[in-house]
Amino acid sequence: MATYFFDVLDNGAVVLDEEGIDFPNIEAARSEATKGAREQIADGAKQGIDVTHRSFRVRDHAGRP
């Protein structure tokens, strides 16, 4: 298992994930990021907020995508 970090990019601002989550590989981490993005879009739509400009950056402990 390796730790992957999910930074949020929002209108030029970057919110760094300081904790990270363990996944068996980068593909599993990216799959989780996609799921999280879909959830944020759905939650935003329910609240009448457009969050489609946000994105996740998945990186490992060394900062590599």
C-alpha positions, 0 to 999 in steps of 0.5 A: 500500500502507498499513501496518495494525496488528493489536493483540490484545485479551485479557481487557481487556489490549491488546498493541499491534502496533508493526510492522504489515504492508503491505496494499493496503486495509483489506479485505485487512488484515481478511481477514488478521486473520480468518485469524490469529484462526482459526489461533489458535483452532485452535492453542489447541484443539490445546493444550487452551487456550480462546482464544476470548476474544481478538480482533484490532483492525485499525487504520491508522497514524493509529489508525483502524479 
